[in-house]
Amino acid sequence: MSTTSKTVLVLCTGNSCRSQMAGVLLNHDLAGQVRALSAGTRPQPKVADGAIAALQAIGLPTEGLHPKDIDVLIDTPIDLVVTVCDNAKESCPIFPRPVAQIHLPFHDPHGEPLESFIAVRDDIRARLVPAVAETLGLDPSESE
């Protein structure tokens, strides 16, 4: 059964770590069902090296990842917004259309060793991917 893919926006403050990892994991684990985008309310200059390394360690693509400001996506049709840090939840913008939102905070591993990034990556995969699938009524076993 094929359905039109849903657009999910993962939002955090800096868009340099948790939201980036969540976007890549969603695009991989729910391939064909979800198109994940990520953005920040105050984007950092670059994606954290630890986030890139944690994704590459499990063979996921990281080319072209860069922090984006939420303003560039405000007019994009979005089916679900996921905030992954408390700051982003507090300053989540008002979208032009009503949009479903869920809040799942994750530890910020910035400045910590690679193991912390890997732990956060695994936590995102364990909690966020199923939550998004459930919220959107998707079947994770149907991914390409």
Number of C-alpha atoms within 10 A of each C-alpha: 3 8 9 8 15 17 18 24 25 28 30 29 26 25 29 28 25 30 30 30 28 28 23 20 22 24 19 19 19 24 16 16 24 24 19 25 21 28 27 23 20 17 18 17 12 14 22 21 14 21 25 21 16 22 21 12 10 9 9 16 13 17 7 7 17 17 23 23 18 22 12 9 15 14 11 13 15 20 18 20 23 25 28 24 20 15 15 23 21 9 13 19 12 9 14 10 12 10 12 13 17 16 17 14 18 18 14 14 20 16 11 10 10 17 12 18 27 20 14 22 22 17 15 25 17 11 12 22 20 18 18 21 17 12 12 17 9 19 12 16 8 13 15 10
